[in-house]
Amino acid sequence: MYQNSRDTKEKSVVGIEGIEAKNNQEVLLGENKEDLASQVMRLFDDTDLYQKIAQNARKLIESTYDWEIIVGKLEKVYQAVTV
């Protein structure tokens, strides 16, 4: 099925919807499959960018999506609802 670049961009953004990652900080987004391929090539070509994205993404995951953090937030919600 044909998709224009606008549809693909929306799908790219929807692909990380709900994740607190920022483009060019923790992730690289593209508007279409060619842009996504170009972003992957940037990572291969630019070791510093690769390291930055990898380190930032790991920090984001560990500080936001670690199970202990998620459970702590969920417990607060449960406590607020049951009080």
Phi and psi in degrees as GROMACS dihedral restraints (atoms count N, CA, C in turn):
[ dihedral_restraints ]
;  ai    aj    ak    al  type     phi  dphi    fc
    3     4     5     6     1   -73.6    20    10
    4     5     6     7     1   137.0    20    10
    6     7     8     9     1  -130.3    20    10
    7     8     9    10     1   132.5    20    10
    9    10    11    12     1   -80.0    20    10
   10    11    12    13     1   170.5    20    10
   12    13    14    15     1   -64.2    20    10
   13    14    15    16     1   -29.5    20    10
   15    16    17    18     1   -64.1    20    10
   16    17    18    19     1   -45.8    20    10
   18    19    20    21     1   -60.7    20    10
   19    20    21    22     1   -42.0    20    10
   21    22    23    24     1   -67.8    20    10
   22    23    24    25     1   -40.1    20    10
   24    25    26    27     1   -60.8    20    10
   25    26    27    28     1   -45.2    20    10
   27    28    29    30     1   -60.9    20    10
   28    29    30    31     1   -39.9    20    10
   30    31    32    33     1   -67.1    20    10
   31    32    33    34     1   -37.4    20    10
   33    34    35    36     1   -62.7    20    10
   34    35    36    37     1   -44.2    20    10
   36    37    38    39     1   -69.1    20    10
   37    38    39    40     1   -41.5    20    10
   39    40    41    42     1   -62.4    20    10
   40    41    42    43     1   -29.8    20    10
   42    43    44    45     1   -63.1    20    10
   43    44    45    46     1   -22.4    20    10
   45    46    47    48     1  -117.1    20    10
   46    47    48    49     1    13.9    20    10
   48    49    50    51     1   -57.0    20    10
   49    50    51    52     1   133.3    20    10
   51    52    53    54     1    88.8    20    10
   52    53    54    55     1    -9.5    20    10
   54    55    56    57     1  -100.3    20    10
   55    56    57    58     1   134.0    20    10
   57    58    59    60     1   -82.3    20    10
   58    59    60    61     1    27.0    20    10
   60    61    62    63     1   -81.0    20    10
   61    62    63    64     1   144.7    20    10
   63    64    65    66     1  -110.1    20    10
   64    65    66    67     1   140.0    20    10
   66    67    68    69     1   -60.2    20    10
   67    68    69    70     1   136.8    20    10
   69    70    71    72     1    69.0    20    10
   70    71    72    73     1     8.0    20    10
   72    73    74    75     1  -116.3    20    10
   73    74    75    76     1   -61.2    20    10
   75    76    77    78     1  -110.6    20    10
   76    77    78    79     1   -16.8    20    10
   78    79    80    81     1  -141.9    20    10
   79    80    81    82     1   165.5    20    10
   81    82    83    84     1  -122.7    20    10
   82    83    84    85     1   124.0    20    10
   84    85    86    87     1  -106.9    20    10
   85    86    87    88     1   160.5    20    10
   87    88    89    90     1  -139.8    20    10
   88    89    90    91     1   158.8    20    10
   90    91    92    93     1   -84.6    20    10
   91    92    93    94     1   -20.2    20    10
   93    94    95    96     1  -155.9    20    10
   94    95    96    97     1   178.8    20    10
   96    97    98    99     1   -63.7    20    10
   97    98    99   100     1   -31.3    20    10
   99   100   101   102     1   -68.0    20    10
  100   101   102   103     1   -41.9    20    10
  102   103   104   105     1   -63.1    20    10
  103   104   105   106     1   -41.6    20    10
  105   106   107   108     1   -63.4    20    10
  106   107   108   109     1   -42.3    20    10
  108   109   110   111     1   -62.8    20    10
  109   110   111   112     1   -40.0    20    10
  111   112   113   114     1   -63.3    20    10
  112   113   114   115     1   -38.1    20    10
  114   115   116   117     1   -65.4    20    10
  115   116   117   118     1   -39.6    20    10
  117   118   119   120     1   -62.9    20    10
  118   119   120   121     1   -42.1    20    10
  120   121   122   123     1   -64.4    20    10
  121   122   123   124     1   -34.5    20    10
  123   124   125   126     1   -58.0    20    10
  124   125   126   127     1   -41.7    20    10
  126   127   128   129     1   -64.7    20    10
  127   128   129   130     1   -39.5    20    10
  129   130   131   132     1   -66.2    20    10
  130   131   132   133     1   -38.0    20    10
  132   133   134   135     1   -84.2    20    10
  133   134   135   136     1   -24.6    20    10
  135   136   137   138     1  -121.5    20    10
  136   137   138   139     1    94.7    20    10
  138   139   140   141     1   -61.3    20    10
  139   140   141   142     1   -37.3    20    10
  141   142   143   144     1   -64.0    20    10
  142   143   144   145     1   -43.3    20    10
  144   145   146   147     1   -63.2    20    10
  145   146   147   148     1   -43.7    20    10
  147   148   149   150     1   -56.7    20    10
  148   149   150   151     1   -47.8    20    10
  150   151   152   153     1   -63.0    20    10
  151   152   153   154     1   -43.1    20    10
  153   154   155   156     1   -61.3    20    10
  154   155   156   157     1   -50.1    20    10
  156   157   158   159     1   -62.2    20    10
  157   158   159   160     1   -45.0    20    10
  159   160   161   162     1   -62.4    20    10
  160   161   162   163     1   -46.4    20    10
  162   163   164   165     1   -66.8    20    10
  163   164   165   166     1   -44.6    20    10
  165   166   167   168     1   -64.6    20    10
  166   167   168   169     1   -40.4    20    10
  168   169   170   171     1   -65.1    20    10
  169   170   171   172     1   -42.0    20    10
  171   172   173   174     1   -63.5    20    10
  172   173   174   175     1   -43.6    20    10
  174   175   176   177     1   -60.1    20    10
  175   176   177   178     1   -43.6    20    10
  177   178   179   180     1   -60.8    20    10
  178   179   180   181     1   -46.5    20    10
  180   181   182   183     1   -63.4    20    10
  181   182   183   184     1   -46.2    20    10
  183   184   185   186     1   -68.3    20    10
  184   185   186   187     1   -33.0    20    10
  186   187   188   189     1   -90.0    20    10
  187   188   189   190     1   -16.0    20    10
  189   190   191   192     1  -121.3    20    10
  190   191   192   193     1   -35.6    20    10
  192   193   194   195     1  -116.4    20    10
  193   194   195   196     1    10.6    20    10
  195   196   197   198     1   -64.8    20    10
  196   197   198   199     1   141.4    20    10
  198   199   200   201     1   -58.4    20    10
  199   200   201   202     1   -38.3    20    10
  201   202   203   204     1   -63.2    20    10
  202   203   204   205     1   -39.0    20    10
  204   205   206   207     1   -68.0    20    10
  205   206   207   208     1   -44.0    20    10
  207   208   209   210     1   -62.7    20    10
  208   209   210   211     1   -44.8    20    10
  210   211   212   213     1   -62.3    20    10
  211   212   213   214     1   -41.5    20    10
  213   214   215   216     1   -59.6    20    10
  214   215   216   217     1   -43.9    20    10
  216   217   218   219     1   -65.7    20    10
  217   218   219   220     1   -40.9    20    10
  219   220   221   222     1   -65.4    20    10
  220   221   222   223     1   -40.3    20    10
  222   223   224   225     1   -61.4    20    10
  223   224   225   226     1   -39.6    20    10
  225   226   227   228     1   -62.6    20    10
  226   227   228   229     1   -40.6    20    10
  228   229   230   231     1   -63.6    20    10
  229   230   231   232     1   -46.5    20    10
  231   232   233   234     1   -59.3    20    10
  232   233   234   235     1   -43.5    20    10
  234   235   236   237     1   -63.8    20    10
  235   236   237   238     1   -41.1    20    10
  237   238   239   240     1   -65.6    20    10
  238   239   240   241     1   -34.2    20    10
  240   241   242   243     1   -77.4    20    10
  241   242   243   244     1   -33.6    20    10
  243   244   245   246     1   -90.5    20    10
  244   245   246   247     1    -6.6    20    10
